[in-house]
Amino acid sequence: MSSRTAAPPRRPIGSATRGTTNPNRLRRMDRWIAAAYGPELRRSADPVAVDLGYGAAPWTAVELLGRLRTVRPDAEVVGVEIDPERVAAAQPYARDGLAFAHGGFEVPLAGARRPALIRAANVLRQYGEDEVAEVWARLCGRLAPGGLLVEGTCDEIGRRHVWVALGPEGPRTVTFAARLGSLGTPSDLAERLPKALIHRNVPGEPVHAFLRDFNRAWAAAAPYAALSARQRWIRAVATVRSEWPVVDGPQRWRQGEVTLAWEALAPRG
């Protein structure tokens, strides 16, 4: 036997979340991932995705697998949780293509695998704004070439959601998504801004200016509400597109979404 003492296991990086989760909570994010990232996922040599911080129950990991398999039938999902009790509780749901692992921002995967996708929903809410860039860099550093990190926040039942999409090079886009029938004004989404932006919704910051302009466009589009909330949203997005770099089109707007280039909303300073 070697005289060396075995090295203690490394502690996962990060802190446990509250663990709040509900079935279908992340459906809007999943739907966007499948549509926007589907072509890249189909080209991936190893289509493994990580559901980081899935919470007290594994619903979101189970659902992510089903939605990714609509675009890549051999996709795999690994749910990663920093709380070992949550990992143990999820094991009965493991099956072919779905596994659960104990870990944090180091994103532990067996062997040398690097994920094609990391989804981190409602994870950074509890962290400081000054910690976000480091976490983003760490997670992006774990991605496979061409991989995607999607990080954002939603309400408890997934009616309102805002997320940032990042590649290995850094943030690319910001997406706002809502159940339009429950939306009073676009700025209702401000309370679900991801940590990198939520404290920047103040005068002088781009995200505040965008939501102000979106509210004005929404008010101007009020006559379209007689047709539907969807038609009002589409009209309002078409209006703000004349001043802001909207990167998607009517097919996504009809889903209650709008995606902008990150550079347009990035915090000043």
N, C-alpha and C positions, 0 to 999 in steps of 0.2 A: 504494500500500500504506500502511496506517495506520502511524504511527510508534509506536503503542502496542505494548507487549510483551504477547503473549497471556498471560492468567492461567493459572498452572499448574493442572492438574486437582486437584480437592479429594480429599484422602485419605479413604477410607471410615472411618466411625466404628466403633471396636471393635477386637477382636483375633481372630485366627484360632483356631478350636477345634482339638482333636486330629483331627477329621475322621472319627472312628469312626462307622460306619453299617452296617446290615444290612438286607436285604429284610424287610419286614413289622415292623420294629422299632416303628413308631409306629401300628400298627393299632388299638390301644385308644383312643388319642387321636383318630385319624381317625374311628373309629366313633362316638365321643361327639360330635365336631363335627358330623357329618352328622345325628345324631339331635337334638341340642340346638339347633343353629344352623341346621338345614335350613330352617325356615320363614322366618327372616330372610334367608337367602341367596337364597331364591326371590323375595323382594321387592326384592332389591338391584338398583339401576339399572346397576351395573357389577360383575358377579360375579367379580372378580379376587382371588385369594388369593396370599399370599407365603409360601414355605417358606424361612424365614430361617436361614442357617447349615446347609444341608443336608448338608455334609460332603464327604468325598473321592469319593463316588459319588452319583449323583442319584436313587437308588432312592426315597427318601422323597417327592421332588417328583413323580415319575412316579405313585406310588401315591396321593398326595393328589389329583391330578387325577382319577384313576379313581373315587375314593370321593366326591368332591364332585359329579361328574357323575351320580351316582345320584340326587341331589336337585336339581341344576340342570345340565341337559345342555350349556349353553353356558358353564359355568364355565371360568375360565382360572387357571393357576398360573404364577407367576414364582419360580424358585429363585434366591435371592440368597446369594452367597458373597463373603467378604472376600478369599479367596485366589484370585488371577486364574488360577492353574494349574488349580484345581478348576472354575472357570467354563469354561475352554477344554476340559477333559476331558468336560464335560457336554454340549457343543454337539451331538454326534451324536444325543443323545436328544431334542433340541428338535423340536417338531412343532406342528401347529395347536393352539393353546390352551396350549402349554407352552414357556416360554422361560427362559433363564438370564442373570443379570446380575451384574456385579461391584459389590459394595457392602456396607454394614454396617447399623448402626442408623438411618441416614438413610433406608433403604428406597427406593432409587431406582427409580421407575417412569416410563415414557415419558410425556411431556406432563404434564398436571395430574392424572393418575389417582391415586386414593387407594384402598387395598385394602379390600375388605369383610372380609378375614380375614388376620391375620398369625399364623403358627404358628412359635414359636421353641422347639424341643425340644433339650435338652442344650446350650444356648448359654451361659446365665448361670452354669453350674456353676463356671467358672474365675474369675468375678468376685467382688469383695468384697460382703458383705451390704449395706454402706453405699452401693454403687453401683446396687443393684437399682431403687430408687424412681426414680432419674433415667432409667434405661433404659426402665422401664415407661412413664414419662410421655412420653418421646420417641416410643416406638412407638405408644402410644395417640393421640398427636397426629397421627400419620400416617393413622389409620383414617378411612374414610368414615363419615358419620353412620350410626349403627346398627351399626357394625363391631365386630369381636371380635378380641382378642389372646388367644392361648392359649400360655402359657409354663410349661414344666415339665421334668421329668427322668424318665428310665426306665433300666432295666438294658440290657445289650447286646443281648438278644434280645426285649425288650419284654414280659417276664412281669410286671413291677412298674412302676407308673407313677403319678406324682402331678403334677397340673398346676393352675395358677390360670387362670381365665378373667376377662378384663378388658374393659370397654367404654371409650369415650372418657372416662367419668367416673372410671375407676379399677377396682380389683379387685372382682369380684362373688362368685365361688365358688371352692372348692377341691374337686377330684375325686381320689379314691383309686381305683385300678383294678389288678386282679391276675388272673393265671391261678390260679384258686383251688386247683387240684390241687397246686400247688407251694408254697402258703402255709402256714407254720407257725403264725404268729399275725399279726393285723393290724399289729402294730408292726414286722413285717418290712419294711413299706413305708417306715419312717422313713428308711432310707438313701437313698431316692429322693425325699425331700421337695425341693421347689424351693429355690433359694438363699435366698429371703425367709424360709423356715421351718426349714431344716435345722439351723441353729445354735440354734434355739429349742426343740428337743426336750429340754427340761430342766425339772425341777420348778419350778412357778410360772408356766409359760407355757401358754396354752390348747391348743396342739397336743399338748403332752405329756399334758395331762389327757384330751384326747380319745382319744389312742391307748391310754392306761391304761384308760379306760372301755370302749373297743372290745375290748381284750384280755379284760376281765372278761366282757363279753357273749359273746364268742367261746367262752370257757371254759364258760360256762353253757349255751351252745347245742351242746355236744359230743354229746349224744344224737342230734342231727340229722345228724351226720356219717355215721351208718349209712345215711341216705337218699342223701346226696351232700354234697360240699363246698359246692355251690351252696345247698342248703337250709340248711346251717349258717350261711353268710354272710347269707342273707336273714333268718334268725331273729335273728342278732346285730345287723344293721342296724336291724331293727324295734325291738330293745331300746334301742339308743343313741338312736334317734329321740325317745324320751320325754324325753331330757335335752339333746339337741343339735339345732340347726336343720338337719336333713336336708331338702334341697329337691327331691329326686327321689323316685321310687317304685319298686315291685317290678319294673316292666319294665326299669329300668336295673340294679337290684340283681342280677337274674338274669344280667346280663352281667359280674358281678364288679366292680361299681362302687358308689360312694356319693359323693354331692356335698353339700357343706355350704356355708352362707353364709360368705363370707370374714370378716365381722365376728366370727364366733365363734372363729376360729382366728388372727386377726391378732396379730402380736407385740405384747406390752405395751410401752408407752413409745414 
